[in-house]
Each structure stands twice: as C-alpha cells, then as structure tokens.
Amino acid sequence: MMSMFSGFYKRSRQDRITLLYKERNLAEENLATLVEDTNLPETVAGKMVENHLGTFSLPFAVLPEIRVNGQSYSVPMVTEEPSVVAAASFGAKIIGRSGGFETYMNKRQMIGQVALFEVENVEKAQEFIQKEEATLLQIANQAYPSIVKRGGGARQLTVEVKEAFLIVYLHVDVQEAMGANILNTMLEALKQPLEAMSQGKTLMGILSNYATDSLVTSRCQVPIANLALNKADATHLADKIAWASLLAQVDPYRAATHNKGIFNGIDAVVVATGNDWRAIEAGAHAYASRDGAYRGLSTWKIEGDNLIGEITLPLPIATVGGSIGLNPKVAASFDMLGDVKAKELAAIIASVGLCQNFAALRALVTTGIQSGHMKLQLQSLALHAGARVEEVADLVAALRKTAHPNLQAAKELLKDLRS
Ligand code: NDP
C-alpha cells in the first residue's frame, strides 16, 4: 500500500505541515506554531538560563513515517547535519516494508547514589544499611510524596563497596519524568540517616546517568531480498553490513563513529522532544563500554534469509519535567508523535537510532556516505558562500561539475554566476 507520506520531501513546507496536520490530527495551536515557526518566548527563555541573550535556531524537521510495534509514527527531528533526516526516512521506508521495528523495555526506573567515605567498618555498615532498606525507602518517599501519589516512588536500595567508598544506590520509579530532581531530592534526604548508620561521611548524593534500569531494545528483521533489486547484490550488501557490525564490536575507532551515526538520529529526536541529550549520550556511551571495551551499540546479523538488526541502550526519556512544557515547538513535537508516553517514546527513539544506523551502514559499504551527503552538503556550501536562496540551485549545479567543491570554489563560482 502506498503511504500517504510518499514523496513527502518533494512537497512545499506549507504542504508538509498541512499533511501532518491532517494525518496526525495536530491541534490548531500546534499548526500555528509550525506555520508561523514560533520560537521560545523571551519571557520563558530568559528564565531558563542565566545571562540570556536570545534564542538559537536549528532546523526542525520530521521523519514522516516509521513503523514501531505495528504503529505508524511521524517523528520530529532537530539537527544541523545535512542528510540525517533523509537517511532516516530512507531507512524507515526499507525497514517499514519489512514490518518495521519491534521493541522491548522491561522497566523504567532511575538510579541515584549516595557515596560515603571514611567509613570505619565498611562491611558492617553495608550489612546494616541493607537491613534498613525499608526504613530508607520510606525516608526517600517522604521526601518526594507527589511521585508516590502518581504511582511511582523509591523501589529498591542496594549497597556496594568500591575501593574506599561505600555506595548506596537508590532505584526509583519516576513515572513520566527523567527524574534528576526527584532523585536528587530523595538522595539529599538520605544523606544524614546514612551518615548516622555508617558512621561515615557523605561525599555526594546525585542521580546517575548510567540508567541501566531503563534499557530499551529495538529489533528489525529485513528480508535480504528487500535490500536490492538483484539477488546477488542484496546478499553481498547484507554480508557487508554484518561485517561492518562486527568491525564496530572489535575496534573502538570504528565503534565511536558507528555510535555517532546512531546518535545522529537519537539526539535529533531527544532535542525535538525537549529532553536532556547530554544525559542520554552519557548513559549510552557508558553502556557501550559496559564490558570494559567501547563497542557499537547495535549489531547486524544474517539469520537464514534475513538481516537482523538490534540495538539496546539506556533511554530514560521523559514526557514531562525540565524544559519539556516550556517550548512551543516541543508541544508540536509531542502532538506529531501522538502524545506518546515515556516508554513508547523511548521505543520510537531506539528504533530511529537503529534505522539511522542501517542507512549509514548501507551507504558506507556501498557508495560511501559522501555521495548521499553531497547534495545537501553543496547546498550548505552555497549558503555559506553567500548565495541568496534563488541562487542556490544554480550554484549547486555549478559546484557539482567542479573536482573540488570547497568554499573557495563556491565563492568564485558565485562571482561568475553574478557577473
Ligand atoms: P522536574 O524537576 O521538572 O520534575 C518532574 C516534574 O514533572 C515534577 O514537577 C512533577 O510534578 C511533574 N509531573 C507531572 N506529571 C508527572 C508524571 N506523570 N510523572 C512524573 N512527574 C510528573 O524534572 P526531573 O526531575 O525529571 O529532572 C529533569 C531535569 O533535571 C532536566 O532539565 C535535566 O536537564 C535536569 N538535571 C539533570 C541532571 C543529570 O542528568 N545528571 C542533574 C540535574 C538536573 P510533581 O513534583 O508535582 O510530582
């Protein structure tokens, strides 16, 4: 069946917005936000940071359709990098034809820690604190009662000895929030009782971004025959993608770039939904090194006639809290997504990461990424050289014919075009 989003990239900006408005039932105010390209109001931006000067723009785009757990989503993306959105759309189309992505998320909790030092008898203190788990969970919950009322709260407390530290880990169900402030408030409340129980000193009490209680897995299965028109080409391509996956498992130089490609997609959605991308990056890179070596977050394997892609990473994505409710574009993003809940959004984001990875690997092992990047790269170059919007197409056409299309060449060609 032909998707209603087919040829989306060829439409005008206005047409794209109208189509999204109709197909995704956007609210009138979000339609206005998109059409008028409304920015963060000064009154709000000025309260979000110190030394506020204004706002900083980045392109706001959409991956028109991706299939996750049998549902079709339009996914907002904020990125400055040419070809990221096009690559994601391409990947989503191919994988969508093969059934899309299936995801799995067991639980969604955040972990915080209180680090104690100069504890006289760490083993004795560890045992005592562990025995007092119920009392300590109660203290944590009393410090943030509203999360308990919402159905969440402190769930578990574990204690470990690491070198000179006695570390108490608190596991909290933070419902729809990312939970930094919820956890930090609870941990503050635990400091004094923990000092009394351990006869030690508190160094700090803080949320951990290594969110191993919020792991999400996304998986896709693409029939190899769907990868190319010709069977031999398709088999060869699947084989090379599997080799590329292996390379990212054994070489950290490749793994870093492999994961950067995944984050081209993930960060774009995380930013568009008002989430804290530093938190997501920090947690995922720590997870990529969990066995002591830094590895690719995704794998691709051939099983029978299929190419199987899989990614697992911590994604404590929020739908409330922080700056999420403040930015009008974020409200439009959530409307586009269909007012998803935190677990559903994490599933979509993991799938976008895997999808982006598929498109990048496919390009890398065939034509290389340069050819795909070129058109958008040349457009950026033309704008950089000072071309007006109406001059960009001609300048890009001229740049295509040059052997080394750099800024110098763009400036000279623009001069020629204008003369
Ligand atoms: P908030 O402090 O904004 O807390 C969540 C808010 O959402 C609360 O006000 C809560 O209300 C409200 N809320 C409404 N509905 C729900 C619901 N269904 N489930 C949960 N909460 C709900 O955000 P976080 O604690 O999530 O902290 C995130 C912010 O902290 C981000 O801006 C992040 O950048 C920042 N941060 C990050 C750190 C890190 O990553 N290490 C460290 C410090 C800050 P109520 O209180 O009434 O329950």
Residues whose N, C-alpha, C, O or C-beta is under 5 A from the ligand:
A	BS01	NDP	S146 I147 R150 V174 Q175 E176 A177 M178 G179 A180 N181 I182 L207 D276 A279 V320 G321 G322 S323
